[in-house]
Amino acid sequence: MNKGFKKLFITAALATAFSAPAMAEEFIKIGLGAPITGGSAAFGKQLLMGAEAAAEAINAKGGVHGKKIKIIQGDDACEPKQAVAVANRFVDQEKVDAVVGHFCSSSTIPASEIYDEANILNVTPASTNPRVTERDLTTLIRVCGRDDQQGDVDAKFIHETLKAKKIAVINDKDTYGVGVANATRDAAKKLGIDVVLEDGVTRGERDYNALVTKIKAADVGAVFFGGLYAEGGLLVKQIRQQGLTIPFVSVDGIADPAFVTAAGGPQYAEGTYMSFLRDPRTDPASKTVVDKLKEKGSDSAGFTLYSYAAVEAIAAAMEANKDVKDGTKLADWIKNNEIETVLGKKGWDEKGDPKTNDFVVYIWDKEGNYVPIQ
C-alpha cells in the first residue's frame, strides 16, 4: 500500500469512526415551553422536573422507536412575545418533534398557532383558558382541565359551603386570570350570588391596600382571586393585615409553596381555599414516580405530574405511529385512544380536552401545605 493511498484510507476510516457515533445519537426532541425565569418560575420548575423525569423513565425502557427522548428548554417567562420567540426557535432552529407547554394560557395561545402551522404536536399540562382548545387547531392537546369547569367548582363551593351571598371577584389582568375569574363570576351569578365588586391587580405591583379598602367597603362574604401565586399571596396578606377575616378563594395559579412565601408565611396563607385538579400523588398509578422523585429530593406537587403525563402522551402517540413528526396524526391518535399515565388512564374529546372534570377544592394549612377538603 503506497503512502498516499494509506493516508487516504486512514483518513476515511477515521471519518467513518467519528461520524458513526454522531449518526447513532439521534433523539426524539421535545421542547419544553415554560417560565424558567420570572414571577412564575416556580411553575416552570414543576414542568421541567416532570418532563425530565418522564423522559428519563421512558429512555430507561428503550425510548421511542429505539430513540431516546431529549428535553429542550425554552424560557417564555409567561410573556406572550417571549413565548412566540421560543416557539419559533423550537420550530426553526431546534427542529423539535413535539412540545410540552406552555404554562400560562397567554403564552400557549400564540405559541400554539406557530406549532400548528408547522404541524408539531403541542401538549399543554397547565393552560386552562377555554380559548386554548376552541380555535380548531389540529395539533393541540390539553392535559389539565378548563376555566369553565373550574369556575363551576369554585362557584358551587362559595355558594354551598361558604354560603356567601355577596362576593368580590379580582383578577391579575392576564389571559389566565381574567378567564378563570370571569368563569367563576358567571357561574356564581347563575347560583344567585351577587358579585358586588370586580377589579384587577397588575402583576409586579407591591401595594394592594387601596383595593383592600374597596373590598372592605363592599362588605362581601368572600373574595375570589383569579391569577398566580405572587399577586395572590400579596393580596391575601394585605387583606389579613387590614383585619379582614373573610374567606379568600383562589385557583391552581397558587398551587405552589411559593404562594405561602409571597403571602409572608403560613400565618397569612393559612385558611386560603384553592381549586385545583385532584392531587395525583394520592393515585396508586403515580406512587412509583412520586417515590422516585422523593429519593432525588424533589417534590411532585402542583403541575409536576401533569407535565410528566404530557410526555407520556406524546411518547405513546409516537410509539403507535411510524411518523413521529406528523403532529395532526399524533393528536388525532391521542383523541381517539385512552392512555395509561402517571395520572391514571386518561381520555380526550375531539377538541383535545380531557373527558373528565377533575377539579376539587383544597385548603392551605398552618404548615404551609395544601390539603383537599373532604
PETA-V615360 format. One record per backbone hydrogen bond with DSSP energy under -0.5 kcal/mol. NH is the residue of the N-H (numbers start at 1). CO is the residue of the C=O. If there is no record, write none. Layout:
BEGIN
nh=NH co=CO
nh=NH co=CO
END
This chain:
BEGIN
nh=6 co=2
nh=7 co=3
nh=8 co=4
nh=9 co=5
nh=10 co=6
nh=11 co=7
nh=12 co=8
nh=13 co=9
nh=14 co=10
nh=15 co=11
nh=16 co=12
nh=17 co=13
nh=18 co=14
nh=19 co=15
nh=20 co=16
nh=21 co=17
nh=22 co=18
nh=23 co=19
nh=24 co=20
nh=25 co=21
nh=26 co=24
nh=28 co=68
nh=29 co=27
nh=30 co=28
nh=30 co=70
nh=31 co=29
nh=31 co=98
nh=32 co=72
nh=33 co=31
nh=33 co=100
nh=34 co=32
nh=34 co=74
nh=36 co=34
nh=41 co=38
nh=43 co=40
nh=44 co=35
nh=44 co=40
nh=45 co=41
nh=46 co=42
nh=47 co=43
nh=48 co=44
nh=49 co=45
nh=50 co=46
nh=51 co=47
nh=52 co=48
nh=53 co=49
nh=54 co=50
nh=55 co=51
nh=56 co=52
nh=57 co=53
nh=58 co=54
nh=59 co=55
nh=60 co=56
nh=61 co=57
nh=61 co=58
nh=62 co=59
nh=63 co=58
nh=64 co=67
nh=65 co=63
nh=67 co=64
nh=68 co=26
nh=70 co=28
nh=72 co=30
nh=72 co=70
nh=73 co=71
nh=74 co=32
nh=76 co=34
nh=76 co=74
nh=77 co=34
nh=79 co=76
nh=83 co=79
nh=84 co=80
nh=85 co=81
nh=86 co=82
nh=87 co=83
nh=88 co=84
nh=89 co=85
nh=90 co=86
nh=91 co=87
nh=92 co=88
nh=93 co=89
nh=94 co=89
nh=95 co=90
nh=96 co=90
nh=97 co=29
nh=98 co=29
nh=99 co=121
nh=100 co=31
nh=101 co=99
nh=101 co=123
nh=102 co=33
nh=107 co=104
nh=108 co=104
nh=109 co=105
nh=110 co=106
nh=111 co=107
nh=112 co=108
nh=113 co=109
nh=114 co=110
nh=114 co=111
nh=115 co=111
nh=116 co=112
nh=117 co=113
nh=118 co=114
nh=119 co=116
nh=120 co=115
nh=121 co=97
nh=122 co=139
nh=123 co=99
nh=124 co=122
nh=124 co=141
nh=126 co=102
nh=128 co=126
nh=132 co=129
nh=133 co=130
nh=134 co=131
nh=141 co=122
nh=142 co=352
nh=143 co=124
nh=144 co=124
nh=147 co=128
nh=150 co=146
nh=151 co=147
nh=152 co=148
nh=153 co=149
nh=154 co=150
nh=155 co=151
nh=156 co=152
nh=157 co=153
nh=158 co=154
nh=159 co=155
nh=160 co=156
nh=161 co=157
nh=162 co=157
nh=164 co=158
nh=167 co=194
nh=168 co=222
nh=169 co=197
nh=170 co=168
nh=170 co=224
nh=171 co=199
nh=172 co=226
nh=178 co=174
nh=179 co=175
nh=180 co=176
nh=181 co=177
nh=182 co=178
nh=183 co=179
nh=184 co=180
nh=185 co=181
nh=186 co=182
nh=187 co=183
nh=188 co=184
nh=189 co=185
nh=190 co=186
nh=191 co=187
nh=191 co=188
nh=192 co=189
nh=193 co=188
nh=194 co=165
nh=195 co=193
nh=196 co=167
nh=196 co=194
nh=197 co=167
nh=199 co=169
nh=201 co=171
nh=203 co=172
nh=205 co=202
nh=208 co=206
nh=212 co=208
nh=213 co=209
nh=214 co=210
nh=215 co=211
nh=216 co=212
nh=217 co=213
nh=218 co=214
nh=219 co=215
nh=219 co=216
nh=220 co=215
nh=221 co=166
nh=222 co=166
nh=223 co=247
nh=224 co=168
nh=225 co=249
nh=226 co=170
nh=227 co=225
nh=229 co=253
nh=232 co=228
nh=233 co=229
nh=234 co=230
nh=235 co=231
nh=236 co=232
nh=237 co=233
nh=238 co=234
nh=239 co=235
nh=240 co=236
nh=241 co=237
nh=242 co=238
nh=243 co=240
nh=244 co=239
nh=247 co=221
nh=249 co=223
nh=249 co=247
nh=250 co=273
nh=254 co=251
nh=255 co=252
nh=256 co=254
nh=259 co=256
nh=260 co=257
nh=261 co=257
nh=262 co=258
nh=263 co=259
nh=264 co=261
nh=265 co=260
nh=268 co=265
nh=269 co=265
nh=270 co=266
nh=271 co=364
nh=272 co=269
nh=273 co=248
nh=274 co=362
nh=275 co=250
nh=276 co=360
nh=278 co=358
nh=280 co=278
nh=282 co=279
nh=283 co=280
nh=286 co=283
nh=287 co=283
nh=287 co=284
nh=290 co=286
nh=291 co=287
nh=292 co=288
nh=293 co=289
nh=294 co=290
nh=295 co=291
nh=296 co=292
nh=297 co=294
nh=298 co=293
nh=304 co=301
nh=305 co=300
nh=307 co=303
nh=308 co=304
nh=309 co=305
nh=310 co=306
nh=311 co=307
nh=312 co=308
nh=313 co=309
nh=314 co=310
nh=315 co=311
nh=316 co=312
nh=317 co=313
nh=318 co=314
nh=319 co=315
nh=320 co=316
nh=321 co=317
nh=321 co=318
nh=324 co=322
nh=326 co=323
nh=327 co=119
nh=327 co=325
nh=330 co=326
nh=331 co=327
nh=332 co=328
nh=333 co=329
nh=334 co=330
nh=335 co=331
nh=336 co=332
nh=337 co=334
nh=339 co=346
nh=341 co=339
nh=341 co=344
nh=344 co=341
nh=346 co=339
nh=349 co=353
nh=352 co=349
nh=354 co=144
nh=355 co=347
nh=358 co=356
nh=360 co=276
nh=362 co=274
nh=363 co=371
nh=364 co=272
nh=365 co=369
nh=368 co=365
nh=371 co=363
nh=373 co=361
nh=374 co=372
END
